[in-house]
Amino acid sequence: MLGGMVLALLPGLPDVPLDPELALAFFLPPLLQLSAYRTDWRAFRSNIRAILLLALGAVIFTAFCIALVARWLLPELPWMAALALGAIVAPPDAVAASAVLQRLRLPRRVVAVLEGESLINDASALVLYKLAVAAALASGGIAAGDGVTSFLLLGLGGIAVGWAVGRAALWVLVRLKDIMLETTTGFLAAYASYLAGEALHVSGVMAVVTTGLLFGRAQHTVFTYSARLNAAAVWRFVEFILNSLVFLLIGLQLHNILGRLAGRGALELAGLALGIAATLILSRFLWVFPATWLPRRLPIVQRHDPMPPLGQTAVVAWAGMRGVVSLAAALALPEDFPGRDLIVFLAFTAILATLVVQGTTLEWVIRQLGVARPRHPDGVDPEEAEGRRLIAAAALAEIERRMEDPLEGAIAADLVHEFRDRAGHLQRTVTNQGAAAAERAARRRIRLAALDTARQQLFNHYSAGLLQEEGLVKLEQELDLEEIRIRQVLGDERTEAQKREDERRRQAVAPAE
């Protein structure tokens, strides 16, 4: 964000034209599909009422609040243009919130609601955005009834297209035997569903979200282990690049926009930006608290879903940072759109305000309200520990069964000690027998130290010319995967071995003395 602001203020910066349709088509499909892919479908379904109240109700309410204030501050701005501004800044950003939420142990329902909201709110906001843009550019406008009908048809049509593309992509994916092709299929599915939806004049956003949900549900049964590992790394990198690129591009666009808005004066622009940003933050509170309280006046809702603690509701209301989807939508406004320059500027400043005000204080608010779940005394989540125990017990049972095999029995007997040790340790972790935390820390230190020594010996062997580069890379990858497994099972605390490894890396890049 700061990089984009610096670019916007650099004198003599060249004009970088950006096709509006390309902005949406390039940035949104992979980002939206990734958000849908990560969604916990079971948690999403069980919290669907709260999610829809935010993803549909809060988005529409916020959009109209912004439109009213924008019209009050700028009477010359057409109503549909003001509504387009509201639709642009209405949806909170999943990436901005997850950066904070991942560091804290929030109640699972709060996380499920916020993640579920961020999945659907982008789709609902962008459908409203497209309707507002079309109405602003149309000479006769669009009637309210026609707008509601179009909203529903665009959404339902997008879901149908996304389902068809997702099923076709999964049919292809299970027949591929190459990791790179499997990963590429995921990207192609994102763009195919979005472009197919747009070509059929339905919601490409809903289409790509639906495809992402299908992929997310299939990842545990259809994807191979190698495809899951490779895709996770690739998609994280692409997500980072696209998010960064959007902020940089908006800076390039703002450079010329600020020049064209110079006639308004800095004080007027600051007042407009402050008014829109304050409305954006306040409107979420005006929606979240009544939407949490009013449905529970019904006895049937109260019985099945009691009133959550006030602190949790406050965190949901405060977690309203805007981000990349709003920026991409602002960039995609047609060049001849009424008040385009001012709308893009106000969208950028509103996003900046939410990131600075809410983004930098969300963690503090969570801690002050005492919303975060306390950690288990041993530092291990009980559900995760039980899952690991089940895995180890199942693997041990299979090894012990094979000990009776006349051909494989001797080999299974050699392996059974390792699996019994692992199963015993996880059993003690679950039942908290003995010093489970101390034992886990000792295991981590010993195993990581052994891996560190193994890597050093491997590199010495390679440096002496006794191992080719291809063999070094293959064996090093095996050690890396083993370290990932150890850190996930036993924790991720820094060890003396890791500190020595960090020092070795620093020396490797330091100038030779």
Legacy VTK file of the C-alpha trace (Angstrom):
# vtk DataFile Version 3.0
C-alpha trace
ASCII
DATASET POLYDATA
POINTS 513 float
0.000 0.000 0.000
2.792 2.396 0.924
4.623 1.494 -2.267
1.581 2.427 -4.315
1.309 5.761 -2.504
4.971 6.541 -3.211
4.445 5.787 -6.895
1.389 8.046 -6.952
3.398 10.984 -5.627
6.529 10.595 -7.777
6.920 13.529 -10.194
7.366 12.804 -13.878
5.959 9.294 -13.639
4.959 7.930 -17.070
1.303 7.269 -17.829
0.491 3.550 -17.570
-2.873 2.905 -19.243
-4.855 -0.028 -17.877
-7.818 -1.597 -19.620
-10.687 -1.722 -17.074
-12.038 -5.102 -18.193
-8.539 -6.581 -18.093
-8.128 -5.440 -14.487
-11.086 -7.502 -13.265
-10.440 -10.473 -15.547
-6.763 -10.726 -14.592
-6.803 -10.133 -10.832
-10.095 -11.461 -9.503
-10.416 -15.096 -10.730
-7.383 -16.613 -8.959
-7.872 -14.553 -5.786
-11.560 -15.403 -5.465
-11.050 -19.077 -6.295
-8.291 -19.336 -3.691
-10.571 -17.797 -1.056
-13.303 -20.305 -1.917
-10.806 -23.184 -2.005
-9.772 -22.490 1.597
-13.328 -22.325 2.904
-14.363 -24.878 5.504
-17.582 -26.069 3.870
-18.995 -27.702 7.014
-18.416 -24.570 9.118
-19.740 -22.436 6.258
-22.970 -24.443 6.069
-23.548 -24.468 9.838
-23.143 -20.671 10.063
-24.942 -19.812 6.844
-27.478 -17.457 8.470
-24.832 -15.252 10.098
-22.697 -15.365 6.958
-25.535 -14.307 4.655
-26.550 -11.497 7.005
-23.038 -10.088 6.591
-22.226 -11.096 3.026
-25.536 -9.910 1.572
-27.205 -7.707 4.167
-24.146 -5.803 5.380
-22.808 -5.329 1.850
-26.060 -3.890 0.512
-26.601 -1.771 3.649
-23.040 -0.416 3.503
-23.271 0.307 -0.214
-26.423 2.371 0.225
-25.014 4.182 3.286
-21.945 5.165 1.261
-24.159 6.212 -1.650
-26.289 8.459 0.605
-23.261 10.138 2.193
-21.528 10.499 -1.181
-24.601 12.190 -2.628
-24.817 14.448 0.410
-21.174 15.468 0.099
-21.210 15.551 -3.719
-24.671 16.551 -4.986
-23.397 16.592 -8.574
-22.518 12.881 -8.448
-25.257 10.710 -10.064
-27.050 8.281 -7.780
-25.859 5.194 -9.652
-22.267 6.453 -9.593
-22.543 6.957 -5.823
-23.960 3.430 -5.503
-21.058 2.094 -7.574
-18.674 3.700 -5.065
-20.607 2.013 -2.258
-20.411 -1.376 -3.973
-16.670 -0.945 -4.546
-15.799 -0.371 -0.882
-18.548 -2.488 0.728
-16.883 -5.945 0.924
-14.227 -6.504 3.630
-11.083 -8.251 2.439
-10.246 -11.815 3.490
-6.496 -11.434 3.026
-6.247 -8.398 5.286
-8.212 -10.048 8.101
-6.493 -13.435 7.841
-3.089 -11.802 8.333
-4.215 -10.960 11.882
-6.559 -13.869 12.545
-3.869 -16.479 11.818
-1.761 -15.159 14.688
-4.558 -15.511 17.240
-6.737 -18.361 18.460
-10.156 -16.854 17.895
-13.286 -18.923 18.555
-13.868 -21.148 15.556
-17.276 -19.681 14.874
-15.918 -16.137 14.618
-13.281 -17.321 12.129
-15.865 -19.327 10.158
-18.220 -16.339 9.932
-15.505 -13.902 8.857
-14.052 -16.310 6.286
-17.500 -17.249 4.981
-18.463 -13.602 4.727
-15.341 -12.760 2.742
-16.177 -15.559 0.317
-19.675 -14.370 -0.600
-19.446 -10.639 0.006
-17.062 -10.142 -2.913
-19.556 -11.842 -5.200
-22.589 -9.922 -3.924
-20.748 -6.581 -3.979
-19.455 -7.093 -7.524
-22.886 -8.115 -8.818
-24.284 -4.901 -7.303
-21.286 -3.026 -8.738
-21.965 -4.276 -12.270
-25.636 -3.347 -12.009
-24.771 0.158 -10.761
-22.186 0.687 -13.508
-24.622 -0.495 -16.176
-27.359 1.755 -14.786
-25.040 4.773 -14.598
-24.027 4.353 -18.226
-27.587 3.621 -19.429
-29.613 6.618 -20.490
-32.857 5.478 -18.874
-31.437 3.807 -15.788
-32.775 0.552 -14.300
-35.997 0.128 -12.307
-35.713 -1.203 -8.755
-37.680 -4.370 -9.554
-35.589 -5.045 -12.631
-32.446 -4.505 -10.558
-33.476 -7.131 -7.961
-34.391 -9.606 -10.699
-31.107 -9.004 -12.495
-29.219 -9.439 -9.211
-30.784 -12.869 -8.659
-30.408 -14.025 -12.262
-26.785 -12.956 -12.424
-26.000 -14.804 -9.203
-27.874 -18.029 -9.983
-26.571 -18.124 -13.534
-23.011 -17.671 -12.275
-23.437 -20.562 -9.826
-24.610 -22.846 -12.652
-21.686 -21.911 -14.899
-19.158 -22.308 -12.087
-20.512 -25.736 -11.192
-20.268 -26.917 -14.814
-16.711 -25.617 -15.254
-15.629 -27.018 -11.887
-16.984 -30.488 -12.635
-15.317 -30.488 -16.057
-11.986 -29.364 -14.555
-12.118 -32.107 -11.909
-12.886 -34.695 -14.614
-9.735 -33.603 -16.424
-7.639 -33.332 -13.271
-8.104 -36.930 -12.139
-6.749 -38.098 -15.507
-3.537 -36.092 -15.303
-0.332 -37.617 -13.988
1.852 -34.518 -13.931
2.128 -32.101 -10.988
2.613 -29.035 -13.147
-0.393 -29.877 -15.310
-2.539 -30.454 -12.234
-1.558 -27.072 -10.787
-2.078 -25.367 -14.134
-5.549 -26.893 -14.397
-6.526 -25.047 -11.222
-5.544 -21.692 -12.723
-7.232 -22.471 -16.016
-10.420 -23.407 -14.168
-10.422 -20.049 -12.371
-10.136 -18.021 -15.545
-12.399 -20.363 -17.548
-15.268 -20.091 -15.062
-14.962 -16.308 -14.799
-14.719 -15.706 -18.554
-17.477 -18.217 -19.322
-19.784 -16.478 -16.861
-19.059 -13.064 -18.345
-19.502 -14.379 -21.881
-22.931 -15.770 -20.954
-23.863 -12.451 -19.268
-24.108 -13.902 -15.769
-21.899 -13.296 -12.738
-18.356 -14.408 -13.472
-17.561 -13.761 -9.803
-20.198 -16.222 -8.590
-18.963 -18.689 -11.199
-15.357 -18.625 -9.996
-16.425 -18.814 -6.338
-18.524 -21.894 -7.102
-15.619 -23.512 -8.928
-13.371 -22.773 -5.966
-15.840 -24.395 -3.563
-15.925 -27.550 -5.715
-12.126 -27.663 -5.767
-11.975 -27.109 -2.021
-14.298 -30.025 -1.303
-12.406 -32.269 -3.733
-8.883 -31.458 -2.537
-8.880 -34.228 0.084
-10.212 -36.966 -2.187
-9.277 -36.090 -5.773
-5.936 -34.284 -5.512
-2.751 -36.299 -5.037
-0.426 -35.492 -2.147
2.118 -33.964 -4.545
-0.541 -31.822 -6.211
-1.703 -30.471 -2.837
1.834 -29.561 -1.734
2.812 -28.022 -5.058
-0.440 -26.118 -5.535
-0.314 -24.668 -2.003
3.149 -23.196 -2.598
2.319 -21.869 -6.062
-1.005 -20.340 -5.069
0.500 -18.592 -2.017
3.093 -16.986 -4.264
0.543 -15.940 -6.881
-1.723 -14.504 -4.175
1.111 -12.378 -2.823
2.134 -11.142 -6.295
-1.398 -10.247 -7.402
-2.226 -8.449 -4.153
0.999 -6.467 -4.333
0.557 -5.672 -8.024
-2.938 -4.268 -7.530
-1.720 -1.791 -4.910
1.183 -0.741 -7.109
-1.054 -0.290 -10.155
-3.533 1.825 -8.220
-0.592 4.041 -7.288
0.287 4.457 -10.940
-3.326 5.342 -11.727
-3.580 7.772 -8.814
-0.597 9.722 -10.115
-2.698 11.108 -12.976
-5.937 11.106 -10.994
-4.486 13.414 -8.342
-3.383 15.771 -11.081
-6.884 15.902 -12.537
-8.398 16.472 -9.076
-6.036 19.327 -8.201
-8.786 21.877 -8.786
-10.737 20.654 -5.757
-8.025 21.480 -3.266
-6.319 19.310 -0.701
-8.619 20.320 2.158
-11.790 19.436 0.251
-10.388 16.082 -0.868
-9.313 15.283 2.700
-12.800 16.107 3.988
-14.451 13.903 1.360
-12.061 11.039 2.104
-12.652 11.328 5.850
-16.438 11.370 5.436
-16.503 8.255 3.237
-14.030 6.359 5.446
-15.943 7.185 8.643
-19.221 6.105 7.034
-17.618 2.852 5.899
-16.436 1.941 9.404
-19.577 3.137 11.211
-22.057 1.460 8.853
-20.657 -1.999 9.681
-21.326 -1.410 13.379
-24.816 -0.133 12.598
-25.526 -3.406 10.819
-23.652 -6.048 12.832
-25.105 -5.410 16.288
-28.808 -5.249 15.269
-28.314 -8.202 12.870
-26.885 -10.209 15.765
-29.579 -9.231 18.258
-32.843 -9.068 16.274
-32.991 -12.658 14.874
-32.531 -14.010 18.399
-35.773 -12.374 19.467
-37.353 -15.390 17.761
-37.506 -18.297 20.232
-36.556 -20.918 17.618
-33.378 -19.017 16.726
-32.536 -18.364 20.377
-32.809 -22.073 21.225
-30.530 -23.270 18.449
-28.179 -20.287 18.385
-27.833 -18.394 21.693
-26.599 -14.823 21.787
-22.806 -14.732 21.350
-20.643 -12.774 23.798
-20.543 -9.035 23.168
-16.783 -9.157 22.570
-17.140 -11.579 19.675
-19.748 -9.369 18.027
-17.483 -6.332 18.460
-14.561 -8.169 16.825
-16.729 -9.105 13.828
-17.803 -5.471 13.504
-14.220 -4.184 13.763
-12.784 -6.717 11.290
-13.812 -4.645 8.277
-10.552 -3.989 6.448
-10.926 -3.458 2.714
-8.364 -4.576 0.170
-7.576 -5.981 -3.228
-11.087 -6.710 -4.545
-12.170 -3.129 -3.916
-9.051 -1.844 -5.640
-9.548 -4.081 -8.659
-13.180 -2.960 -8.958
-12.136 0.702 -8.761
-9.539 0.177 -11.477
-12.158 -1.521 -13.663
-14.460 1.506 -13.856
-14.847 2.616 -17.499
-12.875 5.705 -18.459
-16.093 7.609 -19.285
-17.806 6.706 -16.011
-19.297 9.740 -14.221
-16.907 10.979 -11.513
-14.462 8.108 -12.143
-11.360 9.939 -10.903
-13.012 11.032 -7.667
-14.507 7.567 -7.067
-11.132 5.861 -7.521
-9.506 8.364 -5.170
-12.198 7.944 -2.499
-12.031 4.149 -2.797
-8.262 4.212 -2.342
-8.402 6.481 0.698
-11.228 4.453 2.270
-9.195 1.258 1.885
-6.155 3.006 3.322
-8.160 4.230 6.302
-9.554 0.786 7.146
-6.136 -0.842 6.839
-4.500 1.782 9.055
-7.271 2.251 11.638
-8.746 -1.248 11.843
-5.920 -3.374 10.484
-3.291 -2.113 12.914
-5.627 -2.277 15.930
-7.589 -5.494 15.332
-5.132 -7.660 17.246
-5.125 -5.184 20.162
-8.953 -5.115 20.186
-9.103 -8.919 20.237
-6.712 -9.100 23.176
-8.431 -6.309 25.102
-11.846 -7.916 24.729
-10.478 -11.301 25.761
-11.959 -13.006 22.727
-8.966 -15.201 21.841
-9.224 -18.835 22.930
-6.679 -19.786 25.598
-4.000 -22.173 24.446
-3.919 -25.726 25.753
-1.433 -26.092 28.642
0.718 -28.406 26.513
0.478 -26.132 23.475
-1.379 -28.779 21.439
-4.934 -28.481 20.200
-6.864 -31.447 21.666
-8.734 -32.162 18.422
-5.546 -32.099 16.386
-3.754 -34.304 18.921
-6.577 -36.842 18.760
-6.414 -36.805 14.972
-2.685 -37.467 15.053
-3.242 -40.293 17.544
-5.790 -41.904 15.216
-3.345 -41.669 12.295
-0.533 -43.245 14.296
-2.784 -46.002 15.689
-4.095 -46.896 12.222
-0.584 -47.002 10.762
0.658 -49.145 13.665
-2.242 -51.569 13.269
-1.408 -52.030 9.572
2.305 -52.642 10.322
1.441 -55.175 13.015
-0.966 -56.936 10.643
1.773 -57.271 8.032
4.099 -58.880 10.590
2.107 -62.080 10.024
2.817 -62.004 6.279
5.385 -64.675 5.285
7.012 -62.372 2.748
6.817 -58.949 4.421
6.802 -60.013 8.067
10.527 -59.506 8.714
10.512 -56.023 7.203
7.366 -55.070 9.123
9.029 -56.290 12.339
11.898 -53.863 11.707
9.469 -50.971 11.232
7.076 -51.738 14.059
9.317 -50.243 16.780
9.308 -46.837 15.070
5.511 -46.844 14.689
4.960 -48.052 18.258
7.159 -45.245 19.548
5.214 -42.646 17.546
1.827 -44.052 18.593
2.886 -44.202 22.253
4.089 -40.607 22.259
0.845 -39.337 20.708
-1.208 -41.406 23.143
0.624 -39.744 26.046
0.030 -36.349 24.455
-3.718 -36.937 24.235
-4.099 -38.350 27.743
-1.484 -35.959 29.171
0.375 -38.822 30.776
3.880 -37.916 31.935
5.720 -34.800 30.825
4.227 -34.782 27.317
5.271 -31.189 26.540
8.852 -31.726 27.732
9.078 -34.976 25.784
7.817 -33.261 22.640
10.363 -30.466 22.992
13.194 -32.990 23.440
12.064 -34.959 20.399
11.967 -31.747 18.360
15.460 -30.715 19.416
16.999 -34.125 18.725
15.312 -34.677 15.356
16.032 -31.164 14.065
19.639 -31.357 15.216
19.978 -34.670 13.371
18.524 -33.125 10.216
20.862 -30.145 10.507
23.889 -32.449 10.758
22.609 -34.553 7.862
22.250 -31.483 5.641
25.774 -30.327 6.463
27.262 -33.738 5.686
25.272 -33.916 2.458
26.562 -30.523 1.334
30.152 -31.476 2.250
29.762 -34.632 0.163
28.532 -32.507 -2.759
31.327 -29.928 -2.311
33.909 -32.714 -2.493
32.590 -33.654 -5.946
31.140 -36.986 -4.770
27.509 -36.085 -5.518
25.872 -34.433 -8.510
23.559 -31.417 -8.246
20.515 -33.500 -9.166
21.147 -35.909 -6.301
21.778 -33.029 -3.890
18.461 -31.378 -4.734
16.489 -34.640 -4.426
17.994 -35.633 -1.063
17.734 -32.087 0.289
14.030 -32.016 -0.589
13.504 -35.214 1.411
15.178 -33.609 4.429
13.083 -30.473 3.990
9.835 -32.471 3.895
10.900 -34.355 7.000
11.550 -31.057 8.802
8.108 -29.803 7.797
6.585 -32.970 9.266
8.544 -32.635 12.516
7.595 -28.990 12.984
3.919 -29.678 12.321
3.801 -32.642 14.703
6.104 -31.420 17.472
5.756 -27.636 17.224
7.659 -24.829 15.540
9.874 -23.384 18.266
13.298 -22.181 17.203
16.103 -24.512 18.218
19.840 -24.194 18.576
20.197 -26.220 15.395
18.021 -23.736 13.510
19.996 -20.820 14.913
23.195 -22.469 13.683
21.549 -22.955 10.303
20.604 -19.251 10.185
24.195 -18.310 10.982
25.475 -20.643 8.265
23.128 -19.009 5.725
24.315 -15.537 6.696
27.918 -16.604 6.260
27.119 -18.169 2.896
26.033 -14.815 1.456
28.624 -12.680 3.297
31.659 -11.450 1.310
34.683 -13.723 1.643
37.215 -12.291 4.083
LINES 1 514
513 0 1 2 3 4 5 6 7 8 9 10 11 12 13 14 15 16 17 18 19 20 21 22 23 24 25 26 27 28 29 30 31 32 33 34 35 36 37 38 39 40 41 42 43 44 45 46 47 48 49 50 51 52 53 54 55 56 57 58 59 60 61 62 63 64 65 66 67 68 69 70 71 72 73 74 75 76 77 78 79 80 81 82 83 84 85 86 87 88 89 90 91 92 93 94 95 96 97 98 99 100 101 102 103 104 105 106 107 108 109 110 111 112 113 114 115 116 117 118 119 120 121 122 123 124 125 126 127 128 129 130 131 132 133 134 135 136 137 138 139 140 141 142 143 144 145 146 147 148 149 150 151 152 153 154 155 156 157 158 159 160 161 162 163 164 165 166 167 168 169 170 171 172 173 174 175 176 177 178 179 180 181 182 183 184 185 186 187 188 189 190 191 192 193 194 195 196 197 198 199 200 201 202 203 204 205 206 207 208 209 210 211 212 213 214 215 216 217 218 219 220 221 222 223 224 225 226 227 228 229 230 231 232 233 234 235 236 237 238 239 240 241 242 243 244 245 246 247 248 249 250 251 252 253 254 255 256 257 258 259 260 261 262 263 264 265 266 267 268 269 270 271 272 273 274 275 276 277 278 279 280 281 282 283 284 285 286 287 288 289 290 291 292 293 294 295 296 297 298 299 300 301 302 303 304 305 306 307 308 309 310 311 312 313 314 315 316 317 318 319 320 321 322 323 324 325 326 327 328 329 330 331 332 333 334 335 336 337 338 339 340 341 342 343 344 345 346 347 348 349 350 351 352 353 354 355 356 357 358 359 360 361 362 363 364 365 366 367 368 369 370 371 372 373 374 375 376 377 378 379 380 381 382 383 384 385 386 387 388 389 390 391 392 393 394 395 396 397 398 399 400 401 402 403 404 405 406 407 408 409 410 411 412 413 414 415 416 417 418 419 420 421 422 423 424 425 426 427 428 429 430 431 432 433 434 435 436 437 438 439 440 441 442 443 444 445 446 447 448 449 450 451 452 453 454 455 456 457 458 459 460 461 462 463 464 465 466 467 468 469 470 471 472 473 474 475 476 477 478 479 480 481 482 483 484 485 486 487 488 489 490 491 492 493 494 495 496 497 498 499 500 501 502 503 504 505 506 507 508 509 510 511 512
